[in-house]
Amino acid sequence: MKRFRALREAEGTIVIVHGAGEHSGRYEWLIRKWNESGFHVVTGDLPGQGESPGRRGHIQSFQDYVHTVEKWVKEASSYEVPVFLFGHSMGGLVVIRTMLERELPIKAVILSSPCLGLVNYPKKPVEVLSKLLNVTFPKIRFDSNIEPGVGTRNEEMKAKDETDPLYNRKVSVRWYRELRKAMANSHEQAGKFPNVPLLLLQGGDDRIVDIKKVKSWFNQLQINEKIYKEWDGLFHEVFNEPERRAVFDYTLQFVRLQLQM
């Protein structure tokens, strides 16, 4: 777990949940922007990711992620200012599952290109094989088949990723089956999502997450306040794109509006 204090009197605390294969260190720019804007940040590396313990790209259960985020929120609550829960891609799916399964003191939720469906799935024979291996050899890992650079147009970030020793491009069979189950359950239970303000930021040219699935989930939500903002031409990682300052300013405006309510 990592903590970054606001550079002035704090208005709130942001809990950042990273996506698959990456780690909290890739959010250095975003953390700095929140700190400069008067917000503490609590984050960390999910199990099997970054510098966390465990086999790279592997989990026993999606609950491993939910339990971890629950601990981060508990730490964020110790600052005694409103807590905002942010998740990107698979981290967005983790946030959704956490909100559905735990009662937490969250002021609002922010999702960035949440993983509610994939653009490319394994071919049918591989899909069938994964179900068998999940029972017999769940720790076997395969390439994620996500091409380097497909997440962002930011050349500096792409160059860093190429040499980042913590960036993981392999996932286990168990991880994949747990991801599929978490996505399916999130769609089935969308109507049970707690009545907490939600901002969903989606890259309009996302080549990793299926935008149609994201919209379908969003439209099922039965909550009082929900905002879907699609950024035309942006890739998957909206907070790494060349236009990220505009994305951040939009998000900051949403957060500060919630603080007035």
Protein Blocks (a to p, Z undefined) as FASTA:
>chain_A
ZZdddfbdcfbdcdddddehiafklmmmmmmmmmmnopacdddddehiajbgcjehiafb
fklmmmmmmmmmmmmmmnopacddddehjlmmmmmmmmmmpccddfbdcdehiafbdfbd
cdfklmmmmmmmmmmmmmbccdehiaehklpccfklmmmmmmmmkbccbdcfklmmmmmm
mmmmmmmmmmmpccddddddddfkbckbcfklmmmmmmmpccfbdcddddehiafklmlg
mklmmmmmmmmmmmmmmmmZZ
